[in-house]
Amino acid sequence: MSITLLCGTLIDGTGREPTDNTALRVEDGLITAIDTATPFSPGTTQVIDLRRWTVLPGLIDAHDHLCFDWTDPKDLLSREPDTWSILRGAANCRRILHAGITTLRVMGEKNHLDLQLRHAVSTGLVEGPDLLVSGKSLTTAGGVQSWFPDNEVDGVAEIREHIRRQANAGADLIKMFATGSTATRAVDPLAPCFSHDEIVAAVDESRRLGLPLAAHCHGGPAARDLVEAGAYSIEHGAWLTDDVLEQMAGRGVYLVLTSGYAHVVADHAAATDLQRERCRHMIQAYRRTTMRARELGVAIGIGTDENHAGLAIEMRNLRGAGYSPMQSIQAATAWNARICKVDAQTGSLEVGKRADVIAVDGDPLADVDAITRVRFVMRRGTVYRHEM
Ligand SMILES: [Zn+2]
C-alpha cells in the first residue's frame, strides 16, 4: 500500500520557494507523486497528516564519526574493546536518525567498525541513517589521529597499499589526515603530515580506484598540495587562504565546514583550557573562511564532526557568513547529497528520489532552531519517528 504525506509547508531542498498544501505519495521507498491537490483515494493509501509542521528532505551530515563523541579522550579508542565501541556507534546511529539525519558520511572509525555499521543499518538490524564509510583513515607514524589502530602509513608504497585495502574492504571514500588538528595536543593545525609526493600518490590511487579522497586539512602547504593534486574535498579548512579557495572554486574541490565542533568545545566545561583557547581562534578563522568561500564560489557542505546531529549550529554559521536561510537548508540537504555522491537518490523531495522525509515544528527559514524540533522521520519510505 502506498503512503500519502499531507504537507502544510514543504521545502523541497532544491532552493525553490516553499509550497503550501502539497501531498507526497510514497511507494516502495520512493516518492512517486508530488501534487498540489491530494493524490489519494481512501482505502488505497495510508494517509499521514503532517500539515501542522514544515516538511523537508531528510537531512544529510557530510562529516561525522559514530563510535566516539568529542568529549571522549581519544586514547579511549585504542583502549576500548571494539564490541563496546560499536555499541556506542549503534546507539549514535539511532539518535542521529531520530534527529532527522537520513544520510551520513562517516569520516574515520577504527577496525572497519563503520563498514559493519553500514551493513547493520542497511539490513535493518540497527536503526540509523544511510552510511557512506571511509574505513581506516590514513595518517603518518605518530601523526594526527594515530590513536586509531592500524592507520599509520609512510611513504608512497604504503599509502597506495593502504588505499587498495580500503577499496577492497568496501569503503565508499578515502579519508586522509593531511594536517594537524585542534583535537590533538601540541600539534600545529597547519603543519602538513604528508609530503607532496605522498599526497599526490594518495589522490592518484584513490582516483584510480574510483573513490573520492577527503582530506582533513586546516590550511597551510598541504592545502595547496591537495588542491593541485585534485583531491575531492577539504574537510574543516578553517585557515584556508584566498588563493587556495580560488583554486578550489576553479577546480571544483569541495569544502566541508565543521565549525560547530569549535563552538561546542569553546563553551563546554569538559574541554581543557588549551582546547577552549584553540577553538576560540578557530571560530574566528571559520567565520572568515566561510565568508570568503561564499564570495569566491567554492562549493560547500557541512558536517557535525562528533557533535552528533548538531547541524543547526552549522546552518547558523552559514547564515552568519552571508548564506541565505534557504541556502543553509540546501547545505544540509541537496549540497551535502552532492558531496556524498547520492544526489541522484536523495537530498531533495522530487519524484523518483528516495522517500527520505522529515517534518519539523516551526519555520526553519525564519528560525534555524526549528530544525532541531523534529516530529517525523521517514527514511526510504519507512517511518522511524512520528509524534502526534
Ligand atoms: Zn572528523
Residues whose N, C-alpha, C, O or C-beta is under 5 A from the ligand:
A	BS01	ZN	M107 D305
